[in-house]
């Protein structure tokens, strides 16, 4: 089937009839979106590159005079190389569709039905918004699943424009509303922005990115501020969790049952049940049959406002952000600290990337060593404790950068820069390595291999299966990591699906929770990042098992691990721990990695990371015993969090329901 009818191909060739949009990665042009619309036909050409990857996509959409969607077609390649191949048609009242993950047929009322592709461009979302505004009450049924709706939030006039643009929130595409900017005169796409990352803006208006981002952030945060005022339950005075089993994170053993007392945001006492009969607590929480854990610390996050509640609902009460807009992150952290927003405690790494055609855009992208050292100075002066170096840092910069950072009291870690091995990075002074693929590449890269590209993902998939991890080379590398005290942040959950999922199959990282997620999200989880035939699936699956074995060997060798995800907030942390246990790490050690180690290696062990008298009351109550069955970490019954000198309780059920997620267990009752 041809991608575009001849008419649309002709239209795309006509620059006079096309609207061109600039894709900005942070504030740097990194691609284009070209949209042509005429006589009910829309044609789209979309492509960008950020961090050495990005999609190449062409779309077409045919709309009837009454606004009915008659046909949609999309082809191309997604960010990690998976095939884009979506088709939809409405004919004689029957809708048919096919995609890499599903196909189907259903009777449908044209004006009331829109199609949700697996991979869509910003132009598709702009046209969806335009369609919804033409529908009664701004709603439409979606195929294959779900319902979408739209709400207008505000309007503004771009600088130099003779027209106004409106900000619209589209519900039904994800756990949070999606946002799009439309020209108010004709409701055509003006921009789609992602605060902190960049956006896609009508050519000539790239300078409006900050203004649009600020307005969109304000709208998003207003919703979260309302939830922050209504969802927490303050626990004034003394609270006791009665007869609870609790996890001693430093010793990695389960203790109790005990009565755990909380007062003014701190753990006040841990005693035998009933041993303080005259305590007169203001609140009681039943602990029988439950386990009290220190809040989990996700050590590999890229914090966005949309993920704050999901982290808390899943028991993640602290994160380490390893790459973000410094200003945006500081603002978000301040709002959380002041209690304006609900969210985990945030520690930040200072992100530095080298300038190259494959750069990930960031606040600091130096082109020379003096500028790289100046970036370290900025981070040190602003109170950062650790740096994250990225793919395009030049190998010869690493040693002087690490030395300069150490002289200022900062640790250094991150990705292994291209044209280096992990061993060389550690010998040059890296204190920490990120991602299991980066560690595995140590045994696979050859001189000249450019790991700024998708090679850093594909090479482990293609070749790790052949590694013999009991050989001298592996043993020497592990001994080096152990002798240096090098921390490894493996983020296994970020790679599990990439190396094991086939199109149309459940994402293995979220299959156990998918039934509780909105139907649209469930369908999205069927889309694999990489296309696999039988041979590739066998090969990459075998390589994944080698990576899992490497994880087990690192732990057995005494190499310190931290639990990061680089994936869906909260839910991914729970899967990360399950993967550690699957790899052969005892459940108690997995829990220690996610609590004690996280606090220690983000310099917060004095305040969080264990259940000890005097520490902050950042705690998670789960049904069952996760040492006996690590899956119990999914059964979060209550989250407790210190806010200043107060303790507050958060109902996971209420948090999940605010995102359209069905609760996994009933929330614990708080008795007064």
BABA-659620 format. One line per 8 residues: number of its first residue (from 1); their letters; for each residue x negated, y, z negated of C-alpha. Coordinates in Angstrom, 3 decimals, padded with zeros to 6 digits, always signed. Each point is the difference from the previous one (the first is absolute). Example, Ala and Ser with C-alpha at 12.3 -4.5 7.8 and 13.67 -1.06 7.14 Angstrom:
residues 2
1) AS) -012.300 -004.500 -007.800  -001.370 +003.440 +000.660;
//
This chain:
residues 672
1) XXXXXXXX) +000.000 +000.000 +000.000  -001.432 +003.390 +000.954  -000.561 +002.395 -002.835  +001.685 +003.004 +001.573  +002.537 +000.408 +002.814  -001.392 +001.898 +002.996  +001.945 +003.143 -000.985  -001.625 +000.088 -003.420;
9) XXXXXXXX) -003.447 -000.671 +001.410  +000.527 +002.949 +002.326  +001.146 +002.180 -002.881  -003.054 -000.869 -002.066  -002.191 +001.063 +002.870  +001.653 +003.404 +000.020  -001.741 +002.170 -002.604  +002.573 +002.766 +000.500;
17) XXXXXXXX) +002.751 -002.236 -001.331  -001.935 -001.534 -002.888  -000.351 +001.159 -003.576  -003.468 -000.653 -001.369  -000.727 -000.433 -003.699  -003.369 -000.085 -001.718  -000.753 -002.760 -002.487  -002.052 +001.405 -002.866;
25) XXXXXXXX) -002.011 -002.238 -002.311  -000.278 +002.269 -003.019  -000.559 +003.171 +002.075  -001.987 -001.438 +002.878  +001.639 -000.828 +003.337  -000.238 -003.782 +000.408  +002.630 -000.821 +002.630  +003.098 +001.025 +001.937;
33) XXXXXXXX) +003.696 -000.691 +000.322  +001.612 +000.803 +003.358  +003.792 +000.014 +000.237  +002.124 +000.532 +003.094  +003.789 +000.233 -000.159  +002.379 +000.431 +002.921  +003.488 -001.245 +000.869  +000.307 -002.237 -003.055;
41) XXXXXXXX) -003.446 -001.508 +000.464  -002.950 +000.357 -002.369  -003.519 -001.167 +000.780  -002.812 -000.027 -002.557  -003.768 -000.446 +000.134  -001.611 -000.157 -003.455  -003.628 -000.584 -000.995  -002.449 +001.065 -002.708;
49) XXXXXXXX) -003.201 -001.156 -001.683  -000.826 +000.409 -003.673  -002.689 -001.933 -001.828  -000.755 -001.925 +003.196  +003.542 -001.265 +000.450  +003.454 +001.046 +001.127  +002.901 -000.920 +002.301  +000.480 +000.258 +003.758;
57) XXXXXXXX) +003.727 -000.046 +000.703  +002.480 +000.810 +002.728  +003.745 +000.224 -000.641  +003.131 +000.648 +002.012  +003.541 +000.668 -001.231  +003.206 +000.348 +001.999  +002.957 +001.789 -001.589  +003.547 +000.260 +001.394;
65) XXXXXXXX) +001.795 +003.382 +000.301  +001.932 -000.782 -003.211  -003.261 -000.611 -001.877  +000.095 -003.817 +000.047  -003.365 -001.707 +000.146  +000.048 -002.118 +003.143  -003.575 -001.262 +000.265  -003.322 +000.220 -001.768;
73) XXXXXXXX) -003.387 -001.370 +001.020  -003.393 +000.231 -001.659  -003.333 -001.559 +000.918  -003.590 +000.406 -001.061  -002.424 -000.835 -002.779  +000.395 +000.814 -003.702  -002.627 +001.363 -002.364  -001.746 -003.342 -000.630;
81) XXXXXXXX) +000.534 -001.429 +003.469  +003.359 -001.775 -000.258  +002.194 +000.038 +003.093  +002.856 +002.521 +000.078  +002.884 -001.483 +001.987  +003.498 +001.204 -000.948  +003.098 -000.039 +002.224  +003.624 +000.914 -000.665;
89) XXXXXXXX) +003.007 +000.208 +002.322  +003.693 +000.769 -000.504  +002.195 -001.261 +002.829  +003.745 -000.655 +000.059  +000.161 +000.460 -003.759  -002.665 -002.623 -000.717  -003.360 +001.001 -001.430  -003.038 -002.206 +000.616;
97) XXXXXXXX) -003.500 +000.498 -001.318  -003.355 -001.703 -000.240  -003.247 +000.841 -001.735  -003.129 -001.857 -001.117  +001.845 -000.910 -003.221  +003.592 -000.752 +001.047  +002.647 -000.035 +002.685  +003.761 +000.094 -000.104;
105) XXXXXXXX) +003.364 +000.901 +001.505  +003.005 +001.675 -001.586  +003.135 +001.875 +000.975  -000.533 +003.661 -000.801  +001.808 +003.291 +000.301  -002.314 +002.174 +002.079  +000.410 +003.337 -001.749  -000.354 -001.613 -003.406;
113) XXXXXXXX) -003.151 -002.036 +000.643  -003.708 +000.804 +000.248  -002.950 -002.338 +000.420  -002.929 -000.189 -002.428  -003.192 -001.128 +001.758  -002.800 -001.730 -001.870  -002.473 +002.709 +001.054  +001.335 +003.458 +000.801;
121) XXXXXXXX) -001.558 +003.304 +000.993  +000.881 +003.369 -001.570  +002.028 +000.708 +003.158  +002.280 -002.932 -000.794  +000.646 +001.338 -003.494  +000.718 +003.442 +001.428  +002.543 -001.479 +002.394  +001.513 -002.100 -002.798;
129) XXXXXXXX) +000.477 +003.142 -002.085  +001.621 +001.773 +002.946  +002.379 -002.933 +000.450  +000.947 -000.127 -003.668  +000.860 +003.696 +000.008  +002.540 -000.741 +002.731  +001.685 -002.727 -002.056  +002.818 +000.409 -002.523;
137) XXXXXXXX) -001.504 +000.561 -003.458  -003.470 -000.325 +001.534  -000.007 -003.799 -000.237  -000.418 -002.919 +002.383  -000.269 -003.781 -000.170  -003.439 -001.299 +000.886  -000.980 -003.068 +001.934  -001.236 -002.530 -000.885;
145) XXXXXXXX) +000.729 +000.969 -003.642  +000.885 +002.889 -002.228  +001.602 +003.405 +000.156  -001.673 +003.362 +000.491  +001.127 +003.474 -001.000  -001.319 +003.549 +000.134  +000.041 +003.088 -002.194  -001.142 +003.527 +000.840;
153) XXXXXXXX) -002.220 +001.420 -002.720  -001.215 +003.426 +001.121  -001.090 +002.168 +002.923  -002.877 +002.343 +000.767  -001.368 +001.932 +002.968  -003.460 -001.011 +001.237  -002.508 +002.796 +000.488  +000.261 +001.426 +003.496;
161) XXXXXXXX) +003.186 -001.905 +000.827  +003.347 +001.347 +001.182  +001.835 -002.931 -001.579  +000.573 -001.599 -003.400  -000.879 -003.560 -000.961  +001.825 -002.134 -002.531  -001.266 -002.655 -002.387  +002.156 -003.132 +000.012;
169) XXXXXXXX) -000.151 -003.061 -002.254  +000.880 -003.331 +001.613  +001.059 -002.761 -002.393  -000.011 -003.703 +000.815  -003.403 -000.453 +001.631  -002.061 -000.745 -003.118  +000.056 +000.078 -003.801  -000.137 +003.791 +000.085;
177) XXXXXXXX) +001.539 +002.531 +002.415  -001.900 +000.707 +003.218  -000.435 +003.626 +000.997  +000.085 +001.648 +003.413  +000.002 +003.613 +001.242  +002.408 +000.932 +002.823  +000.528 +003.154 +002.010  +003.272 +001.386 -001.292;
185) XXXXXXXX) +001.194 +001.166 +003.407  +000.099 -003.367 +001.740  -001.037 -002.442 -002.770  -003.027 -001.232 +001.952  -003.171 -001.110 -001.773  -002.258 +002.769 -001.247  -002.273 -001.914 -002.373  -000.442 -003.026 -002.184;
193) XXXXXXXX) -002.490 +000.555 -002.809  -001.564 -002.179 -002.682  -001.326 +002.292 -002.748  -003.618 -000.806 -000.733  -000.484 -001.976 +003.217  +001.038 +002.325 +002.822  +002.860 -000.143 +002.443  +001.326 +000.381 +003.521;
201) XXXXXXXX) +000.883 +003.581 +000.962  +001.265 +001.699 +003.146  -003.023 +001.238 +001.914  -000.774 +003.594 -000.841  +001.264 -000.283 -003.565  -002.811 -002.061 -001.516  -000.712 +002.857 -002.396  +003.364 -000.625 -001.690;
209) XXXXXXXX) -001.102 -003.342 -001.455  -000.698 +001.323 -003.511  +003.233 +001.977 -000.153  +002.117 -002.948 +001.134  -001.838 -002.360 -002.328  +000.534 +002.286 -002.969  +003.720 +000.337 +000.716  +000.382 -003.747 +000.467;
217) XXXXXXXX) -001.938 -000.777 -003.180  +002.203 +002.384 -001.927  +003.136 -001.774 +001.233  -001.414 -003.426 -000.810  -001.209 +001.064 -003.430  +003.332 +001.623 -000.853  +001.622 -003.431 +000.282  -002.704 -001.596 -002.145;
225) XXXXXXXX) +000.283 +002.777 -002.572  +003.708 -000.741 -000.378  -000.807 -003.655 -000.634  -002.699 +000.973 -002.504  +002.629 +001.839 -002.002  +002.525 -002.847 -000.006  -001.823 -003.361 +000.084  -002.312 +000.019 -003.057;
233) XXXXXXXX) +001.346 -000.828 -003.454  -001.920 +001.906 -002.695  -001.014 -002.063 -003.034  -000.207 +002.544 -002.820  -001.535 -001.005 -003.285  -001.094 -003.578 -000.595  +000.683 -002.853 +002.430  -000.673 -003.687 -000.625;
241) XXXXXXXX) -000.215 -002.838 +002.504  +000.930 -002.944 -002.175  -001.544 -003.451 +000.056  -001.723 +000.444 +003.338  -002.783 -002.019 +001.573  -002.734 +002.449 +001.083  -003.045 -000.157 +002.220  -003.398 +000.797 -001.491;
249) XXXXXXXX) -001.627 +001.338 +003.156  -003.570 +000.214 -001.262  -000.028 -003.631 -001.157  +002.323 -001.101 +002.846  +002.186 -002.033 -002.359  +003.638 +000.097 -001.042  +000.737 +000.872 -003.628  +003.006 +000.303 -002.264;
257) XXXXXXXX) +002.834 -000.075 -000.521  -000.392 +003.412 -001.611  +001.944 +003.141 -000.699  -001.523 +002.834 +002.031  +000.774 +003.509 -001.261  -000.112 +003.099 +002.193  -000.085 +003.571 -001.263  -000.519 +003.317 +001.785;
265) XXXXXXXX) -001.204 -001.602 +003.197  -002.522 -002.298 -001.679  -000.214 -003.572 -001.237  +000.341 +000.435 -003.761  -000.250 -003.567 -001.311  -000.133 -003.661 +001.026  +001.103 -002.227 -002.895  +001.598 -003.328 -000.857;
273) XXXXXXXX) +003.765 -000.048 +000.617  +001.924 +001.506 -002.904  -003.112 +000.997 -001.949  +001.050 +003.671 -000.221  +003.575 -000.381 -001.269  +000.391 +003.663 -000.943  -001.262 +001.531 +003.244  +003.529 +001.168 +000.966;
281) XXXXXXXX) -000.615 +000.310 +003.750  +002.279 +002.227 +002.044  +000.029 -002.512 +002.873  -000.356 -003.771 +000.210  -000.823 -002.044 +003.092  +000.298 -003.793 -000.030  -003.272 -001.671 +000.908  +000.923 -003.668 -000.397;
289) XXXXXXXX) -000.617 -001.917 +003.228  -001.830 +002.971 +001.450  -003.598 +001.132 +000.400  -001.408 +003.461 -000.608  -002.774 +000.967 +002.400  -002.152 +003.086 +000.396  +001.242 +001.930 +003.016  -001.640 -001.161 +003.228;
297) XXXXXXXX) -002.689 +002.188 +001.602  +000.030 +000.027 +003.813  -003.585 +000.839 +000.901  +000.570 +000.558 +003.719  +002.858 +002.399 +000.639  +000.678 +002.853 +002.407  +002.653 +001.711 -002.055  +003.092 +001.420 +001.642;
305) XXXXXXXX) +003.073 +001.362 -001.729  +002.117 -002.699 +001.640  -001.821 -002.763 -001.884  +000.045 +001.407 -003.529  +003.184 -001.699 -001.213  -000.820 -003.313 +001.668  -003.284 -000.127 -001.894  +001.700 +000.539 -003.348;
313) XXXXXXXX) +002.837 -002.441 +000.678  -002.601 -002.688 +000.700  -002.057 +000.662 -003.131  -002.786 +002.115 +001.514  -000.490 +002.849 -002.466  -003.388 +001.208 +001.276  -001.699 +000.208 +003.371  -003.295 +001.036 +001.477;
321) XXXXXXXX) +000.412 +001.992 +003.190  -002.862 -000.708 +002.399  +000.794 +002.396 +002.835  +002.467 +002.841 +000.306  +000.406 +003.724 +000.467  -001.771 +001.326 -003.071  +002.403 +002.925 -000.397  +003.126 -002.099 +000.514;
329) XXXXXXXX) -001.187 -002.639 -002.443  -000.877 +002.587 -002.648  +003.467 +001.510 +000.335  +001.691 -003.388 -000.290  -002.115 -001.018 -002.981  +000.776 +003.268 -001.745  +003.736 -000.464 +000.492  -000.183 -003.511 -001.449;
337) XXXXXXXX) -002.111 +001.108 -002.947  +002.475 +002.783 -000.777  +002.921 -002.415 +000.150  +001.599 +001.661 +003.039  -000.284 -003.259 +001.942  -000.023 -003.651 -000.978  -003.128 -001.791 +001.083  -003.139 -001.875 -001.028;
345) XXXXXXXX) -003.045 +001.710 -001.475  -002.337 +000.966 +002.834  -003.789 -000.049 +000.096  -001.628 +001.099 +003.253  -003.071 -000.998 +001.952  -001.732 +002.624 +002.113  +000.397 -001.021 +003.647  -002.790 +000.817 +002.485;
353) XXXXXXXX) +000.004 -001.094 +003.655  -002.662 +000.662 +002.629  +000.836 +001.808 +003.215  +000.367 -002.297 +003.013  +002.534 -000.828 +002.737  +001.414 -002.589 -002.442  +000.241 +002.212 -003.070  +002.810 -000.211 -002.473;
361) XXXXXXXX) +000.920 +003.653 -000.432  -000.422 +001.308 -003.534  -000.956 +003.051 -002.035  -003.698 -000.780 +000.439  -001.241 -001.367 +003.361  -003.658 +001.120 +000.081  -002.163 -000.159 +003.108  -003.312 +000.172 -001.863;
369) XXXXXXXX) -001.531 -001.031 -003.301  -000.096 +003.478 -001.605  +003.748 +000.345 +000.544  +000.532 -003.485 -001.434  -001.974 +000.967 -003.111  +002.005 +003.214 -000.266  +003.202 -002.057 +000.003  -001.371 -001.994 -002.952;
377) XXXXXXXX) -000.680 +003.278 -001.801  +003.632 +001.038 +000.484  +001.317 -003.271 -001.394  -002.342 +000.113 -002.997  +000.995 +003.583 -000.801  +003.680 -000.960 +000.158  -000.283 -002.822 -002.514  -000.035 -003.053 +002.274;
385) XXXXXXXX) -001.770 -003.080 -001.357  -000.458 -002.126 +003.113  -000.418 +000.405 +003.746  +001.423 -002.038 +002.842  -002.169 -000.007 +003.128  +001.585 -001.034 +003.272  -000.745 -001.689 +003.313  -001.722 +002.851 +001.864;
393) XXXXXXXX) -002.480 +000.962 -002.725  -003.412 -000.458 +001.615  -002.056 -002.801 -001.563  -003.005 +002.236 -000.599  +002.155 +002.356 -002.101  +001.084 -002.639 -002.488  -003.066 -000.152 -002.231  -000.389 +003.774 -000.438;
401) XXXXXXXX) +003.761 +000.413 -000.482  +000.067 -002.669 -002.705  -003.029 +001.501 -001.717  +001.534 +003.466 +000.036  +003.296 -001.326 -001.316  -001.739 -001.838 -002.848  -001.902 +003.114 -000.968  +003.399 +001.664 -000.482;
409) XXXXXXXX) +001.528 -002.957 -001.890  +002.068 -001.453 +002.857  +000.230 -003.628 +001.093  +000.199 -000.856 +003.726  +001.902 -002.645 +001.930  +002.355 -000.477 +002.900  -000.159 -001.493 +003.463  -003.300 -001.274 +001.315;
417) XXXXXXXX) -001.070 +002.624 +002.566  -000.227 -001.223 +003.581  -003.339 -001.530 +001.012  -000.718 -001.046 -003.602  +000.694 -003.201 -001.868  +001.542 -000.177 -003.444  -003.334 -001.274 -001.293  -001.777 +003.053 +001.379;
425) XXXXXXXX) +002.627 +002.306 -001.503  -000.468 -001.582 -003.437  -003.783 +000.192 +000.309  +000.403 +003.683 +000.912  +001.928 +000.524 -003.229  +003.699 -000.699 +000.572  +001.681 -000.648 -003.341  +003.147 -001.448 +001.558;
433) XXXXXXXX) +001.185 -001.712 +003.188  +003.531 +000.311 +001.335  +002.009 -002.644 +001.901  -000.587 -003.708 +000.507  -000.561 +000.497 +003.736  -002.847 +002.457 -000.711  -001.645 -002.515 -002.318  +000.471 -002.841 +002.489;
441) XXXXXXXX) -001.506 +002.096 +002.800  -003.295 -000.182 -001.877  -000.483 -003.492 +001.466  +001.425 +000.729 +003.454  -001.177 +003.325 +001.440  -002.756 +000.139 +002.548  -002.146 +002.978 +000.881  +002.094 +002.381 +002.059;
449) XXXXXXXX) +003.401 -001.236 -001.257  +002.128 +003.118 -000.450  +002.235 -000.587 -003.002  +001.619 +003.403 +000.361  +002.281 -001.750 +002.475  +002.490 -002.852 -000.407  -003.049 -002.273 +000.020  -000.108 +000.336 -003.788;
457) XXXXXXXX) +003.288 -001.917 -000.132  -000.391 -002.277 +003.019  -003.515 -001.265 -000.660  +000.875 -001.569 -003.389  +003.098 -001.571 +001.553  -001.943 -001.443 +002.918  -003.141 -001.160 -001.801  +000.416 -000.330 -003.771;
465) XXXXXXXX) +001.313 -003.555 +000.413  -003.530 -001.095 +000.927  -001.645 +001.333 -003.157  -001.526 -002.437 -002.487  +000.321 +001.762 -003.314  -002.231 -002.389 -001.900  -003.045 +000.915 +002.096  -003.026 +001.921 -001.273;
473) XXXXXXXX) +000.981 +003.238 +001.753  +003.339 +000.146 -001.798  -001.540 -000.938 -003.344  -002.647 +002.691 +000.338  +002.633 +002.615 +000.857  +002.165 -000.933 -002.967  -003.059 +000.066 -002.248  -000.777 +003.513 +001.264;
481) XXXXXXXX) +003.521 +001.204 -000.801  -000.172 -001.549 -003.455  -003.443 +001.420 -000.805  +001.036 +003.488 +001.085  +003.369 -000.166 -001.770  +001.668 +000.860 +003.300  +003.779 +000.235 -000.288  +002.142 -001.504 +002.763;
489) XXXXXXXX) +003.492 +001.278 +000.803  +001.158 -002.795 +002.360  +003.569 +001.215 +000.823  +000.974 -003.513 +001.091  +003.654 +000.951 +000.473  -000.984 +002.558 +002.631  -001.300 -002.806 +002.230  +002.090 -003.065 -000.765;
497) XXXXXXXX) +002.632 +000.663 +002.653  -002.520 +001.280 +002.516  -001.818 -003.325 +000.000  +002.921 -002.382 -000.524  +003.306 +001.460 +001.253  +001.488 -000.732 +003.408  +002.607 +002.142 +001.699  +003.492 -000.656 -001.299;
505) XXXXXXXX) -001.194 -001.856 -003.093  +000.447 +001.414 -003.518  -002.839 +002.156 -001.218  -001.691 -002.325 -002.535  -000.821 +002.869 -002.352  +003.655 +000.949 -000.490  +001.977 -003.106 +000.934  +000.786 -000.685 -003.650;
513) XXXXXXXX) +001.627 +003.427 -000.477  +001.427 +000.648 +003.474  +003.536 -001.102 -000.880  +000.216 +002.860 -002.510  -001.058 +002.635 +002.535  +002.274 +001.919 +002.383  +000.795 -001.926 +003.199  -001.877 +002.480 +002.194;
521) XXXXXXXX) -003.137 -000.443 -002.099  +000.389 -003.782 +000.108  +000.019 +000.098 +003.795  -003.071 +002.208 +000.061  -001.873 -002.564 -002.061  +000.409 -002.501 +002.847  -002.308 +002.087 +002.197  -003.610 -001.202 -000.064;
529) XXXXXXXX) -002.939 +002.374 +000.405  -001.756 -002.383 +002.389  +001.312 -002.326 +002.713  -001.051 -003.632 -000.405  +000.340 -003.071 +002.140  -000.404 -003.447 -001.566  -003.771 -000.050 +000.398  -000.499 +003.461 -001.457;
537) XXXXXXXX) +002.356 -000.748 -002.892  -002.037 -003.094 -000.892  -003.265 +001.891 +000.318  +001.006 +003.085 -001.962  +001.781 -002.088 -002.612  -003.202 -001.962 -000.568  -001.941 +003.266 -000.237  +002.460 +001.279 -002.594;
545) XXXXXXXX) -000.576 -003.098 -002.101  -003.744 +000.689 +000.125  +000.633 +003.564 -001.204  +002.125 -001.355 -002.841  -002.833 -002.370 -000.899  -002.467 +002.890 +000.074  +002.245 +001.828 -002.486  -000.036 -003.032 -002.310;
553) XXXXXXXX) -003.775 -000.283 +000.264  -000.505 +003.682 -000.812  +002.052 -000.365 -003.148  -001.750 -003.226 -001.000  -003.375 +001.717 +000.516  +000.915 +002.687 -002.522  +000.403 +002.818 +002.519  +002.425 +002.593 -001.422;
561) XXXXXXXX) +003.252 +000.215 +001.957  +002.688 +002.662 -000.076  +003.545 -000.413 +001.274  +000.776 +002.403 +002.818  +002.634 -000.377 +002.675  -000.180 +002.572 +002.832  +003.536 -001.168 +000.769  +003.627 +000.412 -001.109;
569) XXXXXXXX) -000.039 +001.658 -003.430  +000.826 -002.226 -002.954  +001.241 -003.047 +001.845  -003.451 -000.502 +001.515  -001.670 -000.003 -003.417  +002.183 -002.907 -001.078  -001.013 -001.928 +003.119  -003.676 +000.924 -000.492;
577) XXXXXXXX) +000.052 -001.802 -003.338  +001.746 -003.021 +001.510  -002.719 -000.180 +002.655  -002.721 +000.044 -002.652  +001.619 -002.993 -001.674  +000.443 -001.763 +003.356  -003.719 +000.535 +000.627  -000.844 -001.792 -003.254;
585) XXXXXXXX) -000.364 +002.863 -002.475  +001.792 -000.845 -003.286  +003.147 +002.041 -000.543  -001.331 +001.537 -003.217  -003.072 +001.230 +001.852  +002.162 +001.402 +002.797  +001.955 +001.983 -002.592  -003.233 +001.288 -001.539;
593) XXXXXXXX) -001.200 +001.117 +003.431  +003.232 +001.964 +000.518  -000.070 +001.670 -003.425  -003.281 +000.106 -001.925  -002.263 +000.066 +003.057  +002.110 +002.634 +001.710  -000.138 +002.296 -003.006  -003.705 -000.617 -000.529;
601) XXXXXXXX) -001.097 +000.679 +003.563  +002.160 +003.098 +000.340  -001.434 +001.427 -003.247  +003.271 -000.226 -001.942  -000.604 -002.893 -002.373  +000.138 +002.242 -003.062  +003.651 +000.775 +000.790  +001.519 -002.898 +001.948;
609) XXXXXXXX) -000.732 -003.535 +001.183  +000.688 -001.962 -003.169  +002.491 -000.333 -002.845  -001.882 +001.522 -002.912  +000.929 +002.295 -002.833  -000.452 +003.625 +001.033  +000.178 -000.544 +003.750  +002.681 +001.520 +002.180;
617) XXXXXXXX) +003.301 -001.819 +000.067  -000.247 -000.809 +003.728  +001.453 -003.494 -000.182  +001.992 -002.519 +002.015  +002.471 -002.498 -001.456  +000.614 -003.040 +002.215  +002.277 -002.984 -000.356  -002.033 -003.184 -000.465;
625) XXXXXXXX) -003.729 -000.666 -000.361  -002.205 +001.084 +002.940  -002.964 -001.966 -001.330  +002.047 -003.175 +000.383  +001.550 +001.186 +003.287  -001.437 +003.099 +001.645  +003.287 +000.500 +001.870  +001.429 +001.373 -003.253;
633) XXXXXXXX) -001.655 +003.342 +000.838  +002.903 +000.526 +002.419  +002.563 -000.261 -002.799  -000.537 +003.461 -001.440  +002.636 +000.663 -002.664  -001.239 +003.365 -001.277  -002.758 +002.521 +000.668  -001.243 +002.215 -002.830;
641) XXXXXXXX) -002.030 +003.094 +000.647  -001.545 +002.702 -002.147  +000.936 +003.512 +001.051  -001.975 +002.443 -002.089  +000.766 -000.809 -003.630  +003.187 -001.861 +000.867  +000.789 -003.562 +001.060  +002.559 -000.578 +002.715;
649) XXXXXXXX) +001.607 -003.125 +001.367  +000.714 -000.626 +003.664  +002.513 -002.560 +001.204  -001.451 -001.914 +002.979  +003.577 -000.746 +001.101  +000.825 +003.707 +000.202  -003.285 +000.786 +001.744  +000.521 -002.725 +002.597;
657) XXXXXXXX) +003.622 +000.964 +000.588  -001.032 +003.597 +000.730  -001.886 -001.442 +002.997  +002.715 -002.384 +001.149  -001.771 -003.056 -001.453  +001.928 -002.654 -001.889  -001.448 -000.473 -003.522  -001.936 -003.203 -000.649;
665) XXXXXXXX) +001.010 -000.413 -003.667  +002.270 +001.958 -002.357  -001.768 +002.773 -001.858  -000.756 -000.502 -003.694  +002.532 +001.546 -002.346  -001.151 +002.708 -002.396  +001.884 -000.202 -003.301  +000.316 +002.907 -002.411;
//
